[in-house]
């Protein structure tokens, strides 16, 4: 039964329409003096209003609407429910931050006509995906989102590697769309309709449900960055402008998570116990591989791109746990795991957008993304360095910031796994928990390395030595997201309660109301098991630091002496003698990356008596490229070479080929019948 459209749904559609108008305006105004202000400023206002409307819609009654667009006998079915509202809020919050950042960062864009029209179009596509309520509208919005983001990836096509990054991205996006199209085809086969309502009424059974789960993982996983479908992220994210990189990494990957949740949790029917195993395993592998790859990179944006793969893995582990608990009848545990996944969706959107903004600020100030050409920026970019420190601590899951709260919930759900009855889950979940613990530790090392090399020590280049703070719009965007990271970490109970309408709709059970727990603590299961209070942790850390400073200054001398660093006996030691990105990661690289990524080191030592520096060359390979995509590309090339001969056939051979194909099809049809 169609529900009456609500104000929030109409507001969301109006926001999409205005963003499309801004995209058209970007074509006309891109070269004008006010184009950047109109497009980014308009997008900022629209996304802020849409985010506020989506926030109120999470707990509001759902609305549905059918527009006379698209396929004549289906139309465009649109619906705003609690899950859509959660992801619509994440999309528009990230869009508002990126728009504010773009007001300043866009000044440095030498080809605004390649960015301004596609930026609001990208936001419109991402907003439309959660609103779609039929397969055609969903896939249309999904493709529109992919094409707009592809145009942004290749916007700076003169820079080395950007065209190749765009090619790989569009290939992976097309593969993902094909997988989703097949999944929707199987879902529609049961109910005979392409609306989500019809699919929901007749979910697949038997082998079809397994195929739907696999196709959903392939389709959504290729967009989200699950291993081995992650290969486009480290190519496309550095190629795009930094505020677009923030949207792609922080927001678009969450739209992919939405697609997976919508299909598997909503349309595919009640899960079987084994559904959680492939999701948990894929998430755990993505978590470890992503962070290990991040530790091998020296490009700041590639580090952040690989870190996204790790966090997507964490989210999928939470979703897999929710499937396992739901199928086993543990509603409370399923609600905890699903809440943890949604909470980390929100947190990662804020943390990763903040970090990409910081990387963009460093790129603007120094002209470099290479960590070994940076250093000492904490003195020249104090606001950026503070914001990046908060973002790095949050994504490293350090309390009392938001990243810790959501990861803590995931581990609380993992600790409930011994109650699961299936032995497969009893074995898979603890193994995944161990891998996630390893990933969490490596993530902390990864961001200590990133922050230490880029912002601490001495400048390693003249550009870093002469850097200066970025514009006020960029700083405001970074500080706003840093504030969200802090507030969501200090008061996680408020976020958890806000997510419960979506949790209840998909899992059937909700977590206990956290706002009713004393002292703003959160209690995932019961007070006898565990509890956490971010505010108390913050007060403890702050009071300990102040007390330590007081004791040190009272008991020790208050004099401050500045001296040059120890130079090993060499006068005027070069800044390159500091720890580099490669040397910091050497122990971890030698332990893990030799076998996983075939990492090799080649050292070139100067002859005796020479003061020339030694040089080290580090190589590594991505096994996804080596063992999957390159052989697949070779196979496609060989098939294409053979198929190319068809264009040189004679008329008689063409007629024989068509006749043979017709006979073959008739035989297949006869045997099928």
Secondary structure, DSSP 4 states (H G I P E B T S, - for coil): -PPPPPHHHHHHHHHHHHHHHHHHHHHHHTTSTTHHHHHHHHHHHHHHHHHHHHHHHSSSPPEEEEES-SSTTT-EEEEE-HHHHHHHHHHHHHHHHHHHHHHHHGGG-S-GGGTHHHHHHHHHHHHHHHHB-BHHHHHHHHHHHHHHHHHHHTTTTTSTTHHHHHHHHHHHHHHHHHHHHHHHHHHHHHHT-SBHHHHHHS---THHHHHHHHHHHHHHHHHHT-TTTTTTHHHHHHHS-HHHHHHIIIIIHHHHHHHHHIIIIIIS-SPPTTHHHHHHHHHHHHHHHHHHHHHH--BHHHHHHHHHHHHHHHHHHHHHHHHHHHHTT-HHHHHHHHHHHHHHHHHHHHHHHHHHHHHHHHHHHHS--BGGG---HHHH-HHHHHHHHHHHHHHTT-TTSHHHHHHHHHHHHHTTGGG-S-HHHHHHHHHHHHHHHHHHHHHHHHHHHHHHHHHSS--SSHHHHT-----HHHHHHHHHHHHHHHHHHHTHHHHHHHHHHHHHHHHS-----GGGSGGG-B-SS-TTT--B-HHHHHHHHHHHHHHHHHHHHHHS-------PPP-TT-TT--GGGS--HHHHTHHHIIIIIHHHS--EEEEEPPPTT--PPPEEEEE---HHIIIIIHHHHHHHHHHHHHHGGGGG--HHHHHHHHHHHHHHHHHHHHHH-
